[in-house]
Amino acid sequence: MGTGTLYDKDIREPLFDFLEEVYGKIRIIEEKTVGKSRADVVMVTPGLLCGIEIKSDADTYARLKRQVKDYDLYFDRNYAVVGSSHAMHIEEHLPAWWGIITVELVENNADFYILRKPLPNPAVDWERKISILWRPELAHIQEMNGLPGYKGKSKLFVQGKLLEKVPAGVLQEQLCGELFERDYTLIGEKIQEFRTQGRGKRQGLPGAKRRGKAGKQGCGKRRD
């Protein structure tokens, strides 16, 4: 790390450790496309999807307005993680429901502080949020809820049926569960299996990057 300026690369891994301490069991997904933006981090907890935008000391607010709009369509909660150069002004650029985590260099280590806790996002769009799931993941949720396979129907059609038929609280838990089990090393295999069989048959997915108080598992970062 530098002598005072923290860059994105200095922040990420220490941030994940901090989030694990705060939230317990989490799954981290990095660089997820949402609308016209790319979410730096998606944190999955057993009941929530949280978008996290990192603004290091080297970053500007040039794209933040667009990013906030896109994050708010997809995630239940949102955080901005900001370097000390932004800490005094970031609240001016964020809706009241966004949380803020500040990070500064203390004894050559990234030190994090929750300046403002996130509130429920009033703008989240379930149609956008459920679109994060892959088609085999949607098929597994169909199966869990005893719904037809809708063979030959589009992903958009299936998403609509799940939103219509499955209570929001149940769907929220199942959506988060699918993201906890996602394994990027098997995506090609799972999609091919789904296309071949008409609907995915769920199997254990080893190797997903999970984080929790019991310890870390996984085989490195996953990227969309």
C-alpha positions as CSV (number, residue, x, y, z in Angstrom):
1,M,0.0,0.0,0.0
2,G,1.0,3.6,-0.5
3,T,2.0,6.1,2.1
4,G,-1.4,7.7,2.2
5,T,-3.5,7.2,-1.0
6,L,-5.6,4.1,-1.1
7,Y,-6.4,2.6,-4.5
8,D,-9.1,0.1,-5.5
9,K,-6.6,-2.8,-5.4
10,D,-5.6,-1.8,-1.8
11,I,-9.2,-1.8,-0.6
12,R,-11.0,-4.9,-2.0
13,E,-9.6,-7.8,0.0
14,P,-9.5,-6.0,3.3
15,L,-13.0,-4.8,2.6
16,F,-14.2,-8.4,2.1
17,D,-12.7,-9.3,5.5
18,F,-14.5,-6.3,7.1
19,L,-17.8,-7.2,5.6
20,E,-17.5,-10.8,6.8
21,E,-16.9,-9.5,10.3
22,V,-20.0,-7.3,10.1
23,Y,-22.4,-9.6,8.3
24,G,-21.1,-13.1,9.0
25,K,-21.9,-15.5,6.2
26,I,-21.6,-13.7,2.9
27,R,-20.8,-14.5,-0.8
28,I,-18.8,-12.0,-2.8
29,I,-19.4,-11.5,-6.6
30,E,-17.2,-8.9,-8.3
31,E,-17.7,-6.8,-11.4
32,K,-21.3,-7.6,-12.1
33,T,-23.0,-5.7,-15.0
34,V,-26.2,-3.9,-13.8
35,G,-27.9,-1.8,-16.4
36,K,-25.4,0.5,-18.0
37,S,-23.0,0.2,-15.1
38,R,-20.7,-2.4,-13.6
39,A,-21.1,-3.0,-9.9
40,D,-17.7,-3.3,-8.2
41,V,-19.0,-5.8,-5.6
42,V,-22.3,-7.6,-5.0
43,M,-22.5,-9.0,-1.5
44,V,-25.0,-11.8,-1.0
45,T,-26.2,-12.5,2.5
46,P,-28.8,-15.2,3.4
47,G,-31.6,-12.7,2.9
48,L,-30.2,-9.6,1.0
49,L,-28.4,-8.5,-2.1
50,C,-26.2,-5.6,-1.4
51,G,-24.5,-3.5,-4.1
52,I,-21.1,-1.9,-3.2
53,E,-19.5,0.9,-5.2
54,I,-15.9,1.6,-4.3
55,K,-14.6,5.2,-4.7
56,S,-10.9,5.2,-3.9
57,D,-8.9,8.3,-3.3
58,A,-7.9,8.1,-7.0
59,D,-11.5,8.0,-8.3
60,T,-14.0,10.8,-9.1
61,Y,-17.7,11.2,-9.0
62,A,-18.0,11.5,-12.8
63,R,-20.1,8.3,-13.2
64,L,-21.6,8.1,-9.8
65,K,-25.1,9.5,-10.7
66,R,-25.5,6.8,-13.4
67,Q,-24.2,4.1,-11.1
68,V,-26.5,5.0,-8.3
69,K,-29.5,4.8,-10.6
70,D,-28.4,1.4,-11.9
71,Y,-27.5,-0.1,-8.5
72,D,-30.9,1.0,-7.1
73,L,-32.7,-1.1,-9.7
74,Y,-31.0,-4.3,-8.7
75,F,-30.1,-4.4,-5.0
76,D,-31.9,-4.4,-1.7
77,R,-29.3,-2.3,0.0
78,N,-26.4,-0.3,-1.3
79,Y,-23.1,1.0,0.0
80,A,-20.5,3.5,-1.2
81,V,-17.0,2.7,0.1
82,V,-14.9,5.8,0.0
83,G,-11.4,6.9,0.6
84,S,-10.7,9.7,3.1
85,S,-10.5,12.3,0.3
86,H,-14.3,11.7,-0.4
87,A,-15.5,11.2,3.2
88,M,-16.6,14.8,3.7
89,H,-18.6,15.2,0.5
90,I,-20.0,11.7,-0.5
91,E,-23.3,12.3,1.3
92,E,-24.1,15.1,-1.1
93,H,-24.0,12.6,-4.0
94,L,-26.0,9.7,-2.6
95,P,-29.7,9.1,-1.8
96,A,-30.5,8.9,1.9
97,W,-30.9,5.1,1.8
98,W,-27.4,4.4,0.7
99,G,-24.9,3.3,3.4
100,I,-21.4,4.8,3.5
101,I,-18.2,3.0,4.6
102,T,-15.1,5.1,4.9
103,V,-11.6,3.7,4.5
104,E,-8.2,5.2,5.5
105,L,-4.7,4.0,5.9
106,V,-3.8,3.3,9.5
107,E,-0.4,1.8,10.3
108,N,-0.1,0.7,6.6
109,N,-3.5,-1.2,6.8
110,A,-6.9,-0.3,5.4
111,D,-9.1,0.7,8.3
112,F,-12.9,0.7,7.7
113,Y,-15.7,2.6,9.5
114,I,-19.5,2.5,8.8
115,L,-20.3,6.2,8.6
116,R,-24.0,5.5,7.6
117,K,-25.9,2.2,7.6
118,P,-27.9,1.4,4.5
119,L,-31.7,1.5,4.6
120,P,-34.1,-0.6,2.5
121,N,-33.8,0.6,-1.1
122,P,-37.3,1.9,-2.2
123,A,-36.4,1.8,-5.9
124,V,-35.4,-1.9,-6.3
125,D,-37.1,-3.5,-9.3
126,W,-37.8,-7.2,-8.8
127,E,-37.8,-7.8,-12.6
128,R,-34.2,-6.5,-12.7
129,K,-33.1,-8.3,-9.5
130,I,-34.3,-11.7,-10.6
131,S,-32.6,-11.3,-14.0
132,I,-29.3,-11.7,-12.2
133,L,-30.0,-15.4,-12.0
134,W,-28.9,-17.8,-14.8
135,R,-31.6,-19.9,-16.5
136,P,-30.6,-23.2,-14.7
137,E,-30.9,-21.3,-11.4
138,L,-34.4,-20.2,-12.3
139,A,-35.3,-23.7,-13.2
140,H,-34.2,-24.9,-9.8
141,I,-36.4,-22.3,-8.1
142,Q,-39.3,-23.5,-10.4
143,E,-38.7,-27.1,-9.2
144,M,-38.5,-26.1,-5.5
145,N,-41.9,-24.4,-5.8
146,G,-43.6,-27.2,-7.7
147,L,-44.0,-25.0,-10.8
148,P,-44.1,-26.4,-14.4
149,G,-40.9,-26.5,-16.4
150,Y,-42.2,-24.1,-19.0
151,K,-40.2,-25.9,-21.6
152,G,-39.4,-23.8,-24.6
153,K,-40.4,-20.6,-22.8
154,S,-38.0,-17.6,-22.6
155,K,-36.1,-16.6,-19.6
156,L,-38.2,-13.5,-19.3
157,F,-41.4,-15.5,-19.3
158,V,-40.1,-17.8,-16.5
159,Q,-39.0,-14.7,-14.5
160,G,-42.5,-13.3,-14.8
161,K,-44.1,-16.6,-13.7
162,L,-41.8,-16.8,-10.6
163,L,-42.7,-13.2,-9.6
164,E,-46.4,-14.1,-10.1
165,K,-46.5,-17.4,-8.3
166,V,-43.9,-17.3,-5.6
167,P,-44.3,-15.1,-2.5
168,A,-41.7,-12.3,-2.4
169,G,-40.2,-13.5,0.9
170,V,-39.8,-17.0,-0.3
171,L,-38.4,-15.9,-3.6
172,Q,-35.9,-13.6,-1.9
173,E,-34.5,-16.4,0.2
174,Q,-34.3,-18.8,-2.8
175,L,-32.6,-16.1,-5.0
176,C,-29.9,-15.5,-2.4
177,G,-29.5,-19.3,-2.0
178,E,-28.9,-19.7,-5.7
179,L,-26.2,-17.0,-5.7
180,F,-24.5,-18.6,-2.7
181,E,-24.3,-21.9,-4.7
182,R,-23.2,-20.4,-8.0
183,D,-20.0,-21.8,-9.4
184,Y,-18.5,-19.9,-12.3
185,T,-16.3,-22.8,-13.2
186,L,-19.3,-24.9,-14.1
187,I,-21.4,-22.3,-16.0
188,G,-20.9,-23.8,-19.5
189,E,-21.6,-27.3,-18.2
190,K,-24.8,-26.3,-16.3
191,I,-26.2,-24.3,-19.2
192,Q,-25.5,-27.1,-21.7
193,E,-27.2,-29.6,-19.3
194,F,-30.2,-27.3,-19.0
195,R,-30.5,-27.0,-22.8
196,T,-30.1,-30.7,-23.3
197,Q,-32.6,-31.8,-20.6
198,G,-35.1,-29.0,-21.0
199,R,-34.6,-27.9,-17.4
200,G,-31.6,-28.0,-15.1
201,K,-31.3,-30.8,-12.6
202,R,-29.7,-29.4,-9.6
203,Q,-26.5,-30.9,-8.3
204,G,-24.1,-29.9,-5.7
205,L,-21.8,-27.1,-6.9
206,P,-18.4,-27.3,-5.3
207,G,-15.9,-24.5,-5.2
208,A,-18.2,-21.5,-4.8
209,K,-16.5,-18.7,-2.9
210,R,-18.3,-18.4,0.4
211,R,-17.4,-16.4,3.4
212,G,-18.6,-16.9,6.9
213,K,-17.5,-16.9,10.5
214,A,-16.7,-20.6,10.3
215,G,-14.0,-19.9,7.7
216,K,-13.5,-19.2,4.0
217,Q,-13.9,-21.7,1.2
218,G,-13.5,-21.4,-2.5
219,C,-11.0,-21.2,-5.3
220,G,-10.6,-17.5,-5.9
221,K,-12.6,-14.6,-7.2
222,R,-15.6,-15.1,-9.5
223,R,-16.5,-12.6,-12.1
224,D,-19.5,-12.2,-14.4
